[in-house]
């Protein structure tokens, strides 16, 4: 095995858009399979605070019964929420 400094290895991050989140929790299909595969992978799933707010707002409006499932998913998986960038 090659001598690899693990401190310099980077994990690939994947940004998941609001539409994918909504579709994944609205009905079973491609988007829900994508989230399941990402959860099993070594990728880091990343969303911004803004997208998180948009996900919650959209689900509350269009599919409120799905809200507990997305909250549970976010609390039990390795999703990273990053701060919104501020324009100066």
N, C-alpha and C positions, 0 to 999 in steps of 0.2 A: 504494500500500500504506500502511495506517495506521502512524503512528509508535508502535511498541510497545516498551516496555522489557522486554527478554527476561529480565532478572534477576528480575522479579516474576511471570513466567509459571510456573505450577506444573504438574508432571506428575501425571497421575492415577495413583493407586496402586490395585492390585487385590489383595485378599487371597484366596489360593486355599486352600480347606479341605482337610484330609487326605483326605476321601472323593473329592474330584476328582482329587487326585494319585494315589491308589491306583487308581482306575478308569482313569485315563489310561495307566498303565503295566501294568495287569492285562490289558486287551484294547483293541483299536482301537474307537473309538466317539466319542460326543459329547465326552467329557472330554478325550480325546487331541486332538481337533480344536480344542477351546477353548484348550488349552495351546499348540498350534502357532500359532493366530491371535494369542494374547497375545504370543508370542515375536516375531512379525512386526510388532507394533503399537508405538505410542509409549508404551503403558502400562508402568508399573513393577510387576512381579509381586513381591509381598511375602509372606513367611511368617515366623512366629515360630520361635525356637529350639525351643519346645515342640512346635509342629506338625512341624518337621523331624524331631525325635526320634520323634514318633508315626508319621510317614511311614515312616521307616527300620524301626522296630519292626514295623509292620503288614506291610510288604513282606517283611521277613525271615521273618515267621511264615506269611503266606498265599501269597506268590509270590516266593520267594527268587531265582528265575532272573531276575526283573525288576530286582533291585537294581543291577547294573552299569549298566543303562540310565538309571535315575533319577540315579545318581551322575554319570554322564557329562552328562546334561541339566543338572543343577545346576551343574556345573563349566564348562559351555560357553554358558550363557545368562545373561541379565541379572536373575536372581532375587536379590532382596534379603532377607537373613535379618536380622530385627530381634531385639533382646534381649527376653526376657520381661519384662513389667512386674512389679515387686515390690510386694506389698501391705504397707503399713506401718500 
